[in-house]
Amino acid sequence: MKKKFVVFILIITTLLPSEVFSYSKAECVIESSALRILHAENETYPLPMASTTKIMTAILAIESGLADSVVTASKNAALTPGSRMELREGDRLTLHDLTVALLFVSANDGAVAIAEHIAGDEKTFAEMMTKKAKEIGCENTSFANAHGLDDKNHYTTASDLAKIAAYAIKNEIFYDIVSSPKKDIVINGRTVTFYNKNKLRSLYPDGIGGKTGFTDDAGRCLVSYAEKDGMMLISVVLNSTDYYGDSISLLEDAFKKYSMVKVASKGQYIATVPIKDGYEKTYPIFFPEDVFAPLTEEEKSTCKIKYLLPEFIQAPTNYSAELGRYALMAGDERVLLGIFRSDREIEKRDTVFEIMIKALAGIVY
């Protein structure tokens, strides 16, 4: 009887589909450079994101250019509830060290100290966060604070948070912090060692790091970074019952299905576009760099690049001006979008009238 039961279980498991099961209200996996969505469930549904908020807080701190400035913790910051680095009123440390603590131990008190140091108050800083999110391309994200404690006006979506995470990881300072197991920081002149509480690096061999979050309303949230064979993936799970397990399953499934493929080479010729009213007659357009994209095995042989180029280029044109665009298509899906830019100024040719005016000006002078 026991043997028959085992056989029955084996038959059932072999018939089950090989899909990834997760227990999140919303989730999204993207490749970090092309920003292609590789997996998504309820990815546009607005939800609270708890302390994953601090990815944006850290980016604004890093981009402020005030890394070496000294932050003095206010009473308001020191009394912030939730996860803390145990700041006391009057504690002094650099903005960079505060950012390390923010990401390592999810310091709510540190988040408020950062907000007050950069913007004067947390409300103004939250407005800066929302504005930055829109600049990144997030249309369904609103920040009400710098730490992620529950507020009806504090929410994002899995796809928006993935975009924010992708933007952040391109910053070398942010990457260095989230990928490090420990760092020394200096508080009031005393060196203290902080340890990165994110467990992804120890649980998943290809894991780089990320940011956890939890509140009663948000549930367990996790943004994870992982890299394998030249492809960096970002997973976002919101309100998950097993946020590390879900994230690792989603990442592993995406790594199995996709790989980075070189779809264009630096210097590859595209077309020659006429120049109107310039000293030059034409402008040759080339790919300025190698282009890679995440593709499945099937897509590797079927994807196509479509080009959108102007009939002519009107002189004058500044350096780095947009000259056209290209899109990599996998069937009807746009995998990535790129821009061709001028690598030099294109000068305008003087008309006969302008030449005469300049000649007369020279005679008068």
ZARORO-379779 format. One record per residue: x, y, z of N, C-alpha, C in turn; chain; residue in one letter. Coordinates in steps of 0.2 Angstrom, whole numbers, plus 5000, padded with zeros to 4 digits. Each point is the difference from the previous one (the first is absolute). Layout:
N
R     nx     ny     nz    cax    cay    caz     cx     cy     cz   mol   type
R      X      Y      Z      X      Y      Z      X      Y      Z     A      a
...
END
This chain:
365
R     nx     ny     nz    cax    cay    caz     cx     cy     cz   mol   type
R   5004   4994   5000   4996   5006   5000   5004   5006   5000     A      m
R   5006   5000   5004   5004   5006   5000   5004   5001   4994     A      k
R   5002   4995   4996   5003   5000   4994   4995   5004   4995     A      k
R   4994   4997   5000   4995   5003   4995   4999   5008   5001     A      k
R   5000   5002   5006   4999   5007   5002   5006   5004   4997     A      f
R   5006   4998   5001   5006   5003   4997   5000   5001   4993     A      v
R   4998   4994   4996   4999   5001   4993   4995   5005   4998     A      v
R   4994   5000   5003   4995   5005   4999   5003   5007   5000     A      f
R   5004   5001   5006   5002   5007   5001   5005   5002   4994     A      i
R   5004   4995   4998   5005   5001   4994   4996   5002   4994     A      l
R   4995   4996   4999   4996   5001   4993   4997   5007   5001     A      i
R   4997   5002   5005   4997   5007   5001   5005   5006   4999     A      i
R   5006   4999   5003   5005   5005   4999   5003   5001   4993     A      t
R   5000   4994   4997   5003   5001   4993   4995   5003   4995     A      t
R   4994   5000   5002   4995   5003   4996   4999   5007   5001     A      l
R   5002   5003   5006   5000   5007   5001   5004   5004   4996     A      l
R   4997   5006   4998   5004   5005   4995   5006   5002   5004     A      p
R   5005   5002   4996   5007   5002   5003   5000   5008   5001     A      s
R   4994   5003   5002   5000   5007   5001   5002   5001   5007     A      e
R   5002   5006   5002   5002   5002   5006   4994   5002   5004     A      v
R   4999   4998   5006   4995   5002   5005   5003   5004   5005     A      f
R   4997   5006   5001   5002   5005   5005   4993   5002   5004     A      s
R   5002   5003   5005   4994   5002   5005   5001   5008   5001     A      y
R   5000   5004   4995   5000   5007   5000   4994   5003   4997     A      s
R   4998   5006   5003   4995   5003   4997   5002   5003   4993     A      k
R   5006   5002   5000   5002   5003   4993   5008   4998   5000     A      a
R   5002   4999   4993   5007   4998   4999   5002   5002   4993     A      e
R   5007   5001   5000   5002   5002   4993   5008   4999   5000     A      c
R   5002   4997   4994   5007   4999   4999   5002   5003   4994     A      v
R   5005   5004   5000   5003   5004   4994   5007   4999   4999     A      i
R   5003   5001   4994   5007   5000   4999   5002   5007   5000     A      e
R   5005   5002   5004   5002   5006   5002   5002   5005   4995     A      s
R   5003   4998   4994   5002   5005   4995   4995   5002   4995     A      s
R   4996   4995   4997   4995   5001   4995   4993   5001   5004     A      a
R   5000   4999   5006   4994   5001   5004   4994   4995   4997     A      l
R   5002   4995   4997   4994   4995   4997   4997   4997   5006     A      r
R   4994   4999   5000   4996   4996   5005   5000   4993   4998     A      i
R   5003   4996   5004   5001   4993   4999   4994   4996   5003     A      l
R   4997   5002   5005   4995   4997   5004   4996   5005   5004     A      h
R   4994   5000   5000   4996   5005   5004   4993   4997   5002     A      a
R   4998   5002   5006   4993   4998   5002   4998   5006   5004     A      e
R   4994   5003   4998   4997   5006   5004   5005   5005   5000     A      n
R   5004   5001   4995   5006   5005   5001   4998   5007   4999     A      e
R   4994   5002   4998   4998   5007   5000   4995   5001   5006     A      t
R   4999   4996   5004   4996   5001   5006   5003   5004   5006     A      y
R   4997   5006   5001   5004   5004   5006   4999   4996   5007     A      p
R   5006   5000   5003   5000   4997   5006   5005   5003   5005     A      l
R   5000   5000   5006   5005   5003   5005   5006   4996   4999     A      p
R   5006   5003   5001   5007   4996   4998   5004   5000   5006     A      m
R   4998   5002   5006   5004   5000   5006   5007   5003   4999     A      a
R   5005   4996   5003   5007   5003   5000   5004   5000   4993     A      s
R   4997   4996   4995   5003   5001   4994   5000   5007   4997     A      t
R   4996   5004   5003   5000   5007   5000   5007   5003   5000     A      t
R   5004   4997   5004   5006   5003   5002   5005   5000   4994     A      k
R   4999   4996   4994   5004   5000   4994   4999   5007   4998     A      i
R   4995   5003   4999   4999   5007   4998   5003   5005   5005     A      m
R   4999   4999   5006   5003   5004   5005   5008   5000   4999     A      t
R   5003   4994   4999   5007   5000   4999   5002   5003   4994     A      a
R   4997   5000   4994   5002   5003   4994   5000   5007   5001     A      i
R   4995   5003   5003   5000   5007   5001   5005   5003   5004     A      l
R   5002   4996   5005   5006   5001   5004   5006   5000   4996     A      a
R   5001   4995   4996   5006   4999   4996   5001   5005   4995     A      i
R   4994   5002   4997   5001   5005   4994   5000   5007   5003     A      e
R   4999   5001   5006   5000   5007   5003   5007   5003   4999     A      s
R   5005   4996   5000   5007   5002   5000   5002   5003   5006     A      g
R   4997   4998   5006   5002   5002   5007   5003   4994   5004     A      l
R   5002   4995   4996   5003   4994   5004   5004   5001   5006     A      a
R   5004   5005   5000   5005   5001   5005   4997   5005   5005     A      d
R   4994   5003   4999   4998   5005   5005   4998   4996   5006     A      s
R   5000   5004   5006   4998   4997   5006   4993   5001   5002     A      v
R   4997   4995   5001   4993   5000   5002   4999   5000   5008     A      v
R   4996   5004   5003   4999   5000   5007   4993   4998   5001     A      t
R   4999   4994   5003   4993   4998   5001   4996   5004   5005     A      a
R   4994   5001   4998   4995   5004   5003   4996   4996   5005     A      s
R   4997   5003   5005   4995   4997   5004   4995   4996   4997     A      k
R   4997   5003   4994   4995   4997   4996   5003   4993   4997     A      n
R   5006   5001   4997   5003   4994   4997   5001   4994   5005     A      a
R   5003   5002   5006   5001   4995   5005   4994   4997   5003     A      a
R   4994   5003   5000   4994   4997   5003   4996   4996   4994     A      l
R   5003   4999   4994   4996   4997   4995   4999   4992   5002     A      t
R   4994   4998   5000   4999   4993   5002   5002   4995   4994     A      p
R   5000   4993   5002   5001   4995   4995   5007   4998   5001     A      g
R   5003   4997   4994   5007   4998   5000   5004   5006   5000     A      s
R   5006   4999   5004   5004   5006   5002   5007   4998   5000     A      r
R   5004   5005   4999   5007   5000   5001   5002   5003   5007     A      m
R   4995   5002   5004   5000   5002   5007   5004   5007   5000     A      e
R   4998   5004   4996   5003   5007   5000   4997   5004   5006     A      l
R   5004   5004   5003   4998   5004   5005   5001   5007   4998     A      r
R   4996   5005   5003   5000   5007   4998   5007   5002   5001     A      e
R   5002   5004   4995   5007   5003   5000   5006   4995   4997     A      g
R   4998   4994   4999   5005   4995   4997   5002   5003   4993     A      d
R   5007   4999   4998   5003   5003   4994   5003   4995   4996     A      r
R   4999   5000   4994   5003   4995   4995   4999   5003   4993     A      l
R   5004   4998   4995   5000   5002   4994   4993   4997   4996     A      t
R   4998   5004   4995   4994   4998   4996   5002   4993   4997     A      l
R   5006   4999   4998   5001   4993   4997   5000   4995   5005     A      h
R   5002   5000   5006   5000   4995   5005   4993   4999   5002     A      d
R   4996   5006   5000   4993   4999   5002   4996   4996   4995     A      l
R   5002   5001   4993   4997   4996   4995   5002   4993   5000     A      t
R   5006   4998   5003   5001   4993   5001   4996   4997   5005     A      v
R   4999   5003   5006   4996   4998   5005   4993   4999   4998     A      a
R   4997   5005   4996   4994   5000   4997   4998   4993   4996     A      l
R   5005   4998   4996   4999   4994   4996   5002   4994   5003     A      l
R   5005   5000   5005   5002   4994   5003   4995   4998   5006     A      f
R   4997   5004   5004   4996   4998   5005   4993   5004   5000     A      v
R   4998   5002   4994   4994   5003   4998   4998   5006   5006     A      s
R   5004   5004   5001   5000   5005   5005   4995   5005   4999     A      a
R   4994   5000   5003   4995   5005   4999   5002   5007   5003     A      n
R   5003   5000   5006   5003   5006   5002   5005   5003   4996     A      d
R   5004   4996   4996   5005   5002   4996   4997   5003   4993     A      g
R   4994   4997   4998   4996   5003   4995   4998   5007   5001     A      a
R   4997   5001   5006   4998   5007   5002   5006   5005   5000     A      v
R   5005   4998   5003   5006   5004   5001   5003   5002   4993     A      a
R   5000   4995   4995   5002   5002   4993   4995   5005   4997     A      i
R   4993   4999   5001   4995   5004   4997   5001   5007   5003     A      a
R   5001   5001   5006   5001   5007   5003   5006   5003   4998     A      e
R   5005   4996   4999   5007   5003   4998   5000   5003   4993     A      h
R   4996   4996   4996   5000   5002   4993   4995   5005   4998     A      i
R   4994   4999   5003   4994   5004   4998   4997   5005   5005     A      a
R   5003   4999   5006   4998   5004   5006   4994   4997   5004     A      g
R   4996   4996   4997   4995   4996   5003   4998   4994   4996     A      d
R   4996   4996   5003   4999   4993   4997   4994   5001   4994     A      e
R   4996   5004   5001   4994   5002   4995   5003   5002   4993     A      k
R   5005   5005   5001   5003   5002   4994   5004   4995   4996     A      t
R   5004   4996   5005   5004   4995   4997   4995   4995   4996     A      f
R   4995   4998   5003   4995   4995   4997   4998   5003   4993     A      a
R   4999   5006   5000   4998   5003   4993   5005   4999   4995     A      e
R   5006   5001   5003   5006   4999   4995   5001   4993   4998     A      m
R   4998   4995   5004   5000   4993   4999   4995   4998   4994     A      m
R   4994   5003   5001   4994   4999   4995   5002   5003   4993     A      t
R   5003   5006   5000   5002   5003   4994   5006   4996   4997     A      k
R   5005   4997   5004   5005   4996   4997   4997   4994   4997     A      k
R   4995   4997   5003   4997   4994   4997   4997   5001   4994     A      a
R   4996   5006   4999   4997   5002   4993   5006   5001   4995     A      k
R   5005   5003   5002   5006   5001   4995   5002   4993   4998     A      e
R   5000   4995   5004   5003   4993   4998   4995   4997   4996     A      i
R   4993   5002   5000   4995   4997   4996   4995   4996   5004     A      g
R   4999   5002   5006   4995   4997   5005   4994   5004   5000     A      c
R   4995   4998   4997   4993   5003   5000   4996   4999   5006     A      e
R   5001   4994   5004   4995   4998   5005   5004   5000   5007     A      n
R   5004   5005   5001   5004   4999   5006   4999   5007   5004     A      t
R   4999   5000   5006   5000   5006   5004   5003   4998   5007     A      s
R   5004   5005   5002   5004   4999   5006   4997   5006   5005     A      f
R   4999   4997   5006   4997   5005   5006   5006   5001   5005     A      a
R   5005   4995   5000   5005   5001   5005   5006   4996   4997     A      n
R   5006   5001   5004   5006   4997   4998   5002   4993   5002     A      a
R   4996   4997   5004   5001   4994   5003   4995   4994   4998     A      h
R   4994   5002   4998   4996   4994   4998   4994   4998   5005     A      g
R   5000   5003   5006   4995   4999   5005   4993   5002   4996     A      l
R   4995   4996   5002   4993   5000   4997   4997   5007   5000     A      d
R   4998   5002   4994   4996   5006   4998   4996   4999   4994     A      d
R   4994   5003   5000   4996   4998   4994   5002   5004   4994     A      k
R   5005   5004   5001   5003   5004   4994   5007   4997   4998     A      n
R   5001   4995   5003   5007   4997   4999   4999   4993   4996     A      h
R   5002   4999   4994   4998   4994   4996   5004   5000   4994     A      y
R   5001   4994   4997   5003   4999   4993   4997   4994   4997     A      t
R   5003   4998   4995   4998   4994   4996   5006   4996   5000     A      t
R   5000   4993   4998   5005   4996   4999   5005   5002   4995     A      a
R   4996   5002   4994   5004   5002   4994   5004   5007   5001     A      s
R   4996   5005   5004   5004   5006   5001   5006   4999   5005     A      d
R   4999   4996   5005   5005   4999   5005   5006   4996   4996     A      l
R   4999   4996   4995   5005   4997   4996   5004   5005   4997     A      a
R   4996   5005   4997   5004   5006   4996   5004   5004   5005     A      k
R   4998   5001   5006   5004   5004   5005   5006   4996   5002     A      i
R   4999   4993   5001   5006   4996   5001   5005   5000   4995     A      a
R   4997   4999   4994   5005   5000   4994   5004   5007   4999     A      a
R   4997   5005   5001   5003   5007   5000   5005   5000   5006     A      y
R   4998   4997   5006   5005   5001   5005   5006   4996   4999     A      a
R   5000   4994   4998   5005   4995   5000   5006   5002   4994     A      i
R   4998   5005   4996   5005   5003   4995   5004   5005   5004     A      k
R   4999   5002   5006   5004   5004   5004   5005   4996   5003     A      n
R   5007   5002   4999   5005   4996   5003   5000   5000   5008     A      e
R   4998   5005   5003   5000   5001   5007   4995   4995   5003     A      i
R   4994   5001   4997   4994   4996   5002   5002   4992   4999     A      f
R   5003   4998   4995   5002   4993   4998   5005   4998   5006     A      y
R   5004   5004   5001   5005   4998   5005   4997   4999   5007     A      d
R   4995   5004   5002   4997   4999   5006   4996   4994   5001     A      i
R   4995   4999   4995   4996   4995   5001   5003   4993   4999     A      v
R   5006   5000   4996   5003   4993   4999   5006   4999   5005     A      s
R   5001   5004   5005   5005   4999   5005   4997   4996   5006     A      s
R   5004   4996   5003   4997   4996   5006   5001   5004   5007     A      p
R   5005   5005   5000   5001   5004   5006   5004   5006   4998     A      k
R   4999   5006   5004   5003   5006   4999   5001   5003   5007     A      k
R   5006   5004   5000   5001   5004   5006   4998   5007   4999     A      d
R   4996   5002   5005   4998   5007   4999   5002   5004   5007     A      i
R   5000   5006   5000   5003   5004   5005   4994   5005   5003     A      v
R   4998   4998   5006   4995   5004   5004   5003   5004   5006     A      i
R   5000   5006   5000   5003   5004   5005   5007   4999   5001     A      n
R   5004   4999   4995   5007   4998   5000   5002   4993   5002     A      g
R   4995   4996   5001   5001   4993   5002   4998   4995   4994     A      r
R   5005   4996   4998   4999   4995   4995   4995   4994   5002     A      t
R   4995   4999   4996   4995   4995   5002   4999   4995   4993     A      v
R   5000   4994   5001   4999   4995   4995   4993   4999   4999     A      t
R   4997   5001   4994   4993   4998   4998   5000   4994   4996     A      f
R   4996   4996   5001   4999   4994   4995   4994   5000   4996     A      y
R   5000   4998   4994   4995   5000   4995   4995   4994   5002     A      n
R   4994   5002   5002   4995   4995   5002   4996   4997   4995     A      k
R   5002   5002   4993   4996   4996   4995   5003   4994   4999     A      n
R   4996   4994   5000   5002   4993   5000   5001   4998   4993     A      k
R   4999   5003   4995   5000   4998   4993   5006   4997   4998     A      l
R   5006   5003   5002   5006   4998   4998   5002   4993   5003     A      r
R   4998   4999   5005   5001   4993   5004   4995   4995   4997     A      s
R   4994   5002   4998   4995   4995   4998   5001   4998   4993     A      l
R   5003   5005   4996   4999   4998   4993   5007   5002   4997     A      y
R   5004   4995   4997   5007   5001   4998   5000   5006   4995     A      p
R   4995   5001   4996   5001   5006   4995   4997   5006   5002     A      d
R   4998   5000   5007   4997   5006   5003   5005   5006   5001     A      g
R   4999   5006   4999   5004   5006   5001   4998   5003   5007     A      i
R   4994   5001   5000   4997   5004   5006   4993   5002   4999     A      g
R   4998   5005   5003   4994   5003   4999   4997   5004   5006     A      g
R   4993   5000   5001   4997   5004   5005   4994   4996   5003     A      k
R   5000   4999   5006   4994   4997   5003   4995   5005   5002     A      t
R   4994   4998   5002   4995   5005   5003   4994   4996   5003     A      g
R   4998   5003   5006   4994   4997   5003   4996   5005   5004     A      f
R   4994   5000   4999   4995   5004   5005   4994   4996   5000     A      t
R   4995   5001   5004   4994   4997   5001   4996   5000   4993     A      d
R   5000   5006   4997   4996   5001   4994   5003   4997   4994     A      d
R   5007   5001   5000   5004   4998   4994   5001   4993   4999     A      a
R   5000   4997   5006   5003   4993   5001   5007   4999   4998     A      g
R   5003   4995   4998   5007   4999   4999   5001   5002   4993     A      r
R   5005   5004   4999   5002   5002   4993   5007   5000   4999     A      c
R   5002   4998   4994   5007   4999   4999   5002   5002   4993     A      l
R   5005   5004   4999   5004   5002   4994   5006   4996   5000     A      v
R   5001   4996   4994   5006   4996   5000   5004   5001   4994     A      s
R   5007   5000   5000   5004   5001   4995   5004   4993   4999     A      y
R   5001   4997   4994   5004   4994   4999   5003   5001   4993     A      a
R   5006   4997   4999   5003   5000   4994   5004   4993   4998     A      e
R   4999   4998   4994   5002   4994   4997   5002   5001   4993     A      k
R   5006   4998   4998   5002   4999   4993   4998   5007   4996     A      d
R   5002   5006   5004   5000   5006   4997   4993   5003   5000     A      g
R   4995   4997   5003   4993   5003   5000   4998   5001   5007     A      m
R   4998   5007   5002   4998   5001   5006   4993   5001   5000     A      m
R   4997   4996   5005   4992   5000   5001   4998   5004   5006     A      l
R   4994   5003   5000   4997   5003   5006   4994   4997   5001     A      i
R   4998   4997   5006   4994   4997   5002   4997   5005   5005     A      s
R   4993   5001   5000   4996   5004   5005   4994   4995   5002     A      v
R   5000   4999   5006   4994   4997   5003   4997   5004   5005     A      v
R   4993   5001   5000   4997   5005   5004   4994   4995   5004     A      l
R   5000   5001   5007   4996   4996   5004   5000   4993   4999     A      n
R   5006   4997   5001   5001   4993   4999   5000   4996   5007     A      s
R   4998   4994   5000   5001   4996   5006   5007   4997   5000     A      t
R   5003   5000   4995   5007   4997   5000   5004   5004   4995     A      d
R   5002   5006   5002   5003   5004   4996   5007   4998   4997     A      y
R   5004   4997   5004   5007   4997   4997   4998   4994   4996     A      y
R   4996   4996   5002   4999   4994   4996   4997   5002   4993     A      g
R   4995   5005   5000   4996   5002   4994   5005   5003   4995     A      d
R   5005   5004   5003   5004   5004   4996   5005   4996   4997     A      s
R   5003   4995   5003   5005   4995   4998   4997   4996   4994     A      i
R   4994   4998   5001   4996   4996   4995   4999   5003   4994     A      s
R   4998   5007   5000   4999   5004   4995   5006   5001   4996     A      l
R   5006   5002   5004   5006   5001   4996   5003   4994   4997     A      l
R   5000   4994   5003   5002   4994   4997   4996   4998   4994     A      e
R   4994   5001   5000   4996   4999   4994   5002   5004   4994     A      d
R   5001   5007   5002   5001   5005   4994   5007   4998   4998     A      a
R   5005   4998   5004   5007   4998   4997   5000   4994   4996     A      f
R   4995   4996   5001   4999   4994   4996   4997   5001   4993     A      k
R   4996   5005   5000   4996   5002   4994   5004   5005   4995     A      k
R   5004   5004   5003   5003   5006   4997   5007   5000   5000     A      y
R   5004   5003   4995   5007   5001   5001   5001   5007   4996     A      s
R   5006   5003   5001   5001   5006   4997   5003   4998   4993     A      m
R   4998   5004   4995   5002   4998   4993   5002   5007   4997     A      v
R   5006   4999   4996   5002   5006   4997   4996   5001   4993     A      k
R   4997   5006   5000   4995   5001   4994   5003   5005   4995     A      v
R   5005   5004   5002   5003   5004   4996   5007   5002   5002     A      a
R   5005   5002   4996   5007   5001   5002   5002   5007   4999     A      s
R   5004   5002   5004   5002   5007   5000   5003   5002   4993     A      k
R   4999   5005   4997   5002   5002   4993   4996   4997   4995     A      g
R   4995   4996   5001   4996   4997   4995   4996   5005   4996     A      q
R   5001   5000   4994   4997   5005   4995   4992   4999   5000     A      y
R   4997   5006   5000   4992   5000   5000   4998   5003   4993     A      i
R   5001   5006   4999   4998   5004   4994   5004   5006   5000     A      a
R   4999   5004   4994   5003   5006   4999   4994   5005   4999     A      t
R   5000   5005   5004   4994   5005   5000   5002   5007   4997     A      v
R   4997   5003   4995   5002   5006   4998   5000   5006   5005     A      p
R   5004   5005   4999   5000   5005   5004   4998   5006   4996     A      i
R   4995   5004   5003   4997   5006   4997   5004   5006   5003     A      k
R   5002   5005   4995   5003   5006   5002   5006   4999   5004     A      d
R   5004   4995   4999   5006   4999   5004   5006   5000   4995     A      g
R   5006   5001   5003   5006   4999   4996   5001   4993   4997     A      y
R   4998   4995   5005   5000   4993   4998   4994   4999   4996     A      e
R   5001   4995   4996   4994   4998   4996   4996   4994   5003     A      k
R   5003   4996   5003   4997   4994   5003   5003   4998   5007     A      t
R   4996   4996   5004   5003   4998   5006   4999   4993   5001     A      y
R   5005   4996   5000   4999   4993   5001   4999   4998   5007     A      p
R   4995   4995   5001   4998   4998   5007   5002   4993   5001     A      i
R   5003   4999   5006   5003   4994   5002   4997   4999   5007     A      f
R   5001   4993   5002   4998   4999   5007   5006   5002   5004     A      f
R   4999   5004   5006   5006   5003   5003   5003   4995   5005     A      p
R   4997   4995   5002   5002   4995   5004   4997   4993   4999     A      e
R   5003   4995   5003   4997   4993   4999   4993   5000   5004     A      d
R   4995   4997   4997   4993   5000   5003   4998   4993   5001     A      v
R   4999   4999   5007   4998   4993   5002   4992   5000   5003     A      f
R   4997   4995   4999   4993   4999   5003   4999   4993   5002     A      a
R   4995   5000   5005   4998   4993   5003   4995   4997   4995     A      p
R   5002   4994   4998   4995   4997   4995   5000   4992   5002     A      l
R   4994   4997   4998   5000   4993   5001   5003   4997   4994     A      t
R   5001   4993   5000   5003   4996   4994   4996   5001   4994     A      e
R   4994   5000   5000   4996   5001   4994   5000   5007   4997     A      e
R   5001   5005   5005   5000   5007   4998   5007   5002   4996     A      e
R   5005   4996   5002   5007   5002   4997   5000   5000   4993     A      k
R   4996   4995   4997   5000   5000   4992   4995   5003   4997     A      s
R   4995   5003   5004   4994   5003   4997   5000   5008   5001     A      t
R   5003   5002   5005   5000   5008   5002   5003   5004   4994     A      c
R   4997   5006   4999   5002   5005   4995   5001   5007   5003     A      k
R   5004   5003   4997   5001   5007   5002   4997   5005   4995     A      i
R   4995   5004   5002   4997   5005   4996   5003   5007   5001     A      k
R   5001   5004   4995   5003   5007   5001   4995   5005   4998     A      y
R   5000   5006   5004   4997   5006   4998   5005   5005   4999     A      l
R   5001   5002   4994   5005   5005   4998   4996   5006   4996     A      l
R   5003   5006   5001   4997   5006   4997   5001   5000   4992     A      p
R   4996   5003   4996   5002   5001   4993   5006   5004   4999     A      e
R   5001   5005   5004   5007   5004   5000   5001   5003   5007     A      f
R   5006   5002   5001   5002   5003   5006   5001   5007   4999     A      i
R   4996   5004   5004   5001   5008   4998   5006   5003   5004     A      q
R   5004   5003   4997   5006   5003   5003   4997   5007   5003     A      a
R   5003   5003   5005   5005   4997   5004   4998   4994   5005     A      p
R   5004   4996   5002   4998   4995   5005   5005   4999   5005     A      t
R   4998   5000   5007   5005   5000   5005   5003   4993   5001     A      n
R   5005   5000   5004   5003   4993   5002   4995   4997   5004     A      y
R   4999   4993   4999   4996   4996   5004   4993   5001   4998     A      s
R   4998   5003   4995   4993   5001   4998   4997   4994   4997     A      a
R   4994   4999   5002   4997   4993   4997   4999   5001   4993     A      e
R   5002   4994   4996   5000   5000   4993   4995   4994   4998     A      l
R   4998   4996   5004   4996   4995   4999   4999   4995   5005     A      g
R   4996   4995   4999   4999   4995   5005   5000   4993   4997     A      r
R   5001   4995   5004   4999   4993   4998   4997   4996   5005     A      y
R   4996   4995   4998   4997   4995   5005   5001   4993   4998     A      a
R   5002   4996   5005   5000   4993   4999   4994   4997   5002     A      l
R   4997   4996   4995   4993   4997   5000   5001   4992   5001     A      m
R   4996   4998   5004   5000   4992   5001   4992   4999   4998     A      a
R   4998   4999   4994   4993   4999   4998   4997   5007   5001     A      g
R   4995   5001   5004   4997   5006   5000   5003   5004   5007     A      d
R   5004   4997   5003   5003   5003   5006   5006   5004   4999     A      e
R   5000   5006   5002   5006   5004   5000   5005   4998   5006     A      r
R   5005   4997   4998   5005   4998   5006   5004   5006   5002     A      v
R   5002   5004   4996   5004   5006   5002   4999   5006   4995     A      l
R   5002   5006   5003   4999   5006   4995   5007   5003   5001     A      l
R   5003   5002   4994   5006   5004   5001   5000   5006   4996     A      g
R   5005   5005   5001   5000   5006   4996   5007   5001   4997     A      i
R   5000   5002   4994   5006   5002   4996   5001   5008   5002     A      f
R   5006   5002   5002   5001   5007   5001   5006   5002   4996     A      r
R   5001   5006   4998   5005   5003   4997   5007   5000   5004     A      s
R   5005   4998   4997   5007   5000   5003   5004   5006   4999     A      d
R   4997   5005   4997   5003   5006   4999   4995   5006   4998     A      r
R   5002   5006   5000   4995   5005   4998   5000   5000   4992     A      e
R   4994   5001   4998   4999   5001   4993   4999   5007   4998     A      i
R   5005   5004   4997   4999   5007   4999   4996   5002   4994     A      e
R   4997   5005   5001   4995   5003   4995   5004   5004   4995     A      k
R   4999   4999   4993   5003   5003   4995   4997   5007   4999     A      r
R   5004   5005   5000   4998   5007   4999   4996   5001   4993     A      d
R   4995   5003   5000   4996   5002   4993   5004   5005   4997     A      t
R   4999   5001   4993   5003   5006   4997   4999   5007   5003     A      v
R   4994   5001   5002   4998   5006   5004   5004   5001   5006     A      f
R   5001   4994   5004   5004   5001   5006   5007   5001   4999     A      e
R   5003   4997   4994   5007   5001   4998   5001   5008   4999     A      i
R   4995   5003   4996   5001   5007   4998   4999   5004   5006     A      m
R   4996   4999   5005   4999   5004   5006   5007   4999   5004     A      i
R   5003   4994   5001   5006   5000   5003   5005   5003   4997     A      k
R   5000   5000   4993   5006   5004   4997   4999   5007   5001     A      a
R   4994   5003   4999   4999   5007   5001   5002   5002   5007     A      l
R   4998   4996   5005   5002   5001   5007   5007   5001   5001     A      a
R   5004   4995   4996   5007   5000   5001   5003   5007   4997     A      g
R   4997   5002   4994   5002   5006   4997   4999   5006   5005     A      i
R   4994   5000   5003   4998   5006   5004   5005   5000   5006     A      v
R   5001   4994   5003   5005   4999   5006   5007   5003   4998     A      y
END
